[in-house]
Amino acid sequence: MSTPLRRAVKLLPIVALPLAEIYVIGLVGSEIGALDTFLLILAGIALGSLVIRYEGRRVLTRLRELSERAQREGQTDPAALEAHAKAATRAAADAGVVILGGVLLIIPGFITDALGLLCVLPFTRPLVRKLIGTVVAAKVASSTRLGGMVQDVRIHRPDGKIVPGEVIDPDVIKGEVIDPDARRDDDPPQPPGQLP
């Protein structure tokens, strides 16, 4: 897919969501009246603000409790530390999903309110958390190693030590195909008497 087309596809939801929200607000307004529609939108904003405030306090309290319990118990067992880390990660992920739901509730509109409620309700939250985790994992997996543009190299130092590293080929990143025998501007000059 070409770059301008890819940008257009990424911008499509940003443009389509407000248009869809306006359309849905118009439909709801024609059914229940303008004042009731306005009050529903204000109720969503108030609910979102309360959710963010409550969840922010709750997650800080929960993470503090987990940290204090781990310090109190002086956990050194790797299995116990791993279980503690998983509990803290799950609490933080739940809080993130609920705060995302609160932000979606604050945004005026019924579509974002419905998405926000999916994030906030306890029986749909694990599904949303799993979906977000899957999307993030796919993004990370696709961007790892810069799509094959990184090469593993080992540098042999004069003292015999081997330094592992990665080299990013700038010519591959730019999409250029370079003749490996061609001389580059940053190559050292060739000694006299040698022809390329």
Secondary structure, DSSP 8 states (H G I E B T S, - for coil): --HHHHHHHHHHHHHHHHHHHHHHHHHHHHHH-HHHHHHHHHHHHHHHHHHHHHHHHHHHHHHHHHHHHHHHHT---HHHHHHHHHHHHHHHHHHHHHHHHHHHHHSSSHHHHHHHHHHHSTTTHHHHHHHHHHHHHHHHHHHGGGGGTEEEEEEE-TTS-EEEEEEE-HHHHHT----TTS--TTS----TT---
